[in-house]
Amino acid sequence: MGLVVILLGVIWCGYVYTRIGQAESTLDDTVEVGIILGASMWGEKPSPGLKERLDYARTLYDQGYFEEFIVTGGLDAPEYPYTEAEGMRNDLVSQGIPEENIHLENEATSTYENLLFSRAIMEEQGWEQAVIITHDYHGARAMEIAEVLDYRNPKLAVTTSDVLPLTQQKGREILAFSKWRLDRMLLAMGWKE
């Protein structure tokens, strides 16, 4: 029995590893808003990984894919002066993005909450279509969550990382994706909100 459980675990990890490796950018036309998913702050500044997402979002903005941003993520540590969203806003403003084009979501502590709370901002603003901006290893889970949350034809824009240890990030993402699938089942059964 133990061998069967181990074998099933290996098969599941292989499936998830393949699945997270299949995420590709689907942004092929303009959308109303770009949602940058949060990642850790390093004190007052975005971590190098988060900075990659911000720089990629800036490139997409400069190419005319969207005019409005939602930056999403809560406070990483009580001693930090800014939430992830505030740190992202500060970085984008320093790159010349008008502050009035940046909408903050300061509460999220997970990818599910990033997208749930961002959807509420979209509804308040009357926006219907967004592009989700993140790293490639994170894209498959982000898109599944957006679909479960009834995003209307969500687009994905993923960047690869030159600064993150990808073996570690993909290993972490296998665990996060597995937890998401469990949460998805619980949501479907009405056991979790």
N, C-alpha and C positions, 0 to 999 in steps of 0.2 A: 504494500500500500504506500509506504514512504517513497519508494522509487517512482511510483505513478505520480505522486504529488510533485516530486522534483522534476520529472519529465514534463508535466503540465506547466510548471513554473517556467522552465526553460523555453517551452514553445510559446507561452504568453509573452515572455520578455523578447523573444525573437520577433513575434508579431508586432509588438509595440515599437521596437527599435526600427523595424521596417516602416511602420506607419508614420513615425515622426520624421523619418528621412524622406517622406514623399511630399511634404508640404512645399508648395511653390506659390510664388506670387501670382495672383489672378487679377491684379489691377490693370485694366485695359482701357478705361474711360474715366471721365471725371466723376467724383462723388461729392457729397455735401460736406463731409467731415472726415478727418483722419484721427483715429483713436490710437494713441501711443500707450501701449501697456507698460505699466510700471516695472521697475527693477530697483535694486537697492541704491540708496544714497550712500555716499561716503562723507558723512558730516554735512557740510553745506553744499557739496557738489555731487552731481550724478556720478555713479560708479562708471568705470570705463565701458562696461557692457551697456548700461543705460545710455551713455553718451553715444554709442554706436546707433542705437534706436533713434535718438534725437537727430543725429546728423543725417540718417537715412530719411527720416520724416521731412527734414528741411529740404533735402534734394527733391522729394516728391512734390512738396509745396512749390518749390521753384519751377518745377516742370509743369505746374498748373493743374495737378490732379485734384486738389481741394484748396479751399481758402480758410477753413476753420479747423481748429484742433480741439480734441478732448484729451487732456493729460490725466492719467488715472493712477492713483496709488496713495495709500495712507502713510502714517508716520512709522518709520522703521525702528526708531529707538527714542525713548522719552527725552534724551539729552540732545537730539537733533533739532536744529532750528526750523527745518522745513519738512513737510511731507514729500513723498516722491513726486506728487503732482506739482507742488510749489517749486521744487527743485527743477523739474522739467520746464515749467513756465519761465523761471529765471534764466535758464539756459537758452530757451528759444527767443526770449526778449533780447538777450545779449547778442543773438545772431541777427537781430533786426526784424523779428516777427512782431507785428502790432499786438500789444497785450490784449486788446479787445477781441482779437481773433482766437484767444486761448481760453478754453473753458475748463475749470478745475473740478476734479472729482477727488476729494481728499480722504475718503473713508475706506476704500477697498483694501482688503488684506489677502486677496487671492485673485486668480484669473477670472473665476466665476463672478466674484463681486466687481472686478474691474468692468466686466462687460454688462452685468446687471445694472450697475449704477450709471454707466455711460449711456445705456439705452434710455434711462430716465431723463438724462440731459437731452438726448436726441428728441424725445417726445416733447419736452418743454420747448425746444427750439423749432419744432415742426420739421425736423430732418428725417428723411426716410432711408438714406443709404450711406454707409460708412465703409472705410477701409481700415482694417485692423493692422497695426504696424508693430512688428515684434521680430524676434530672431527665428531663423528657420527651424531650429529644433523645437520651438514652442508653438509653431503655427498650426499643426494638426489639432492639438487640444483646444487652442483658442477658437478655431473655426467650428469645431464640434459644439463648443459651449455657445457660440453665437447662434448656431442653428437651433439648439435647444431653447434658447431665449427668444426665438422668433425674429431674429434680425431679418430684414428684407434684403435678400440677395447680397449678403455681405461679401466684401472683397478682402483679399489678404495681400499684404506686402511684407515680405520677409527679407532680412539681411543676414548674411553670415558674419561670424565673429572672428576678428583677428586677435582679440584680447582675452577671451574666455577659454578655460580648459575644456574643450568640447567633450572629451570622454567623461569627465565629471558632470558636465551639464546634461549630456544625453542620459547618463545613468540616473541622475536626479529626475529627469523628465519621464523616464520609464516609471518611476515610482509615482510621480505626480499624475501621469496619464492613467495609471492603474487606479489611483484614488478617485480621479474624476469619473471613471467608468462606474465605480461603486456608488459615488454620489449621484450619478445619472440614474442608476437603477432606483435608488432611494427616492429621488425626485419623482420619477415616473410612478412610483407606488404611493406617493403622497406622504412619505415618512420624513421628508426633509424639505426645508424651504431655502 
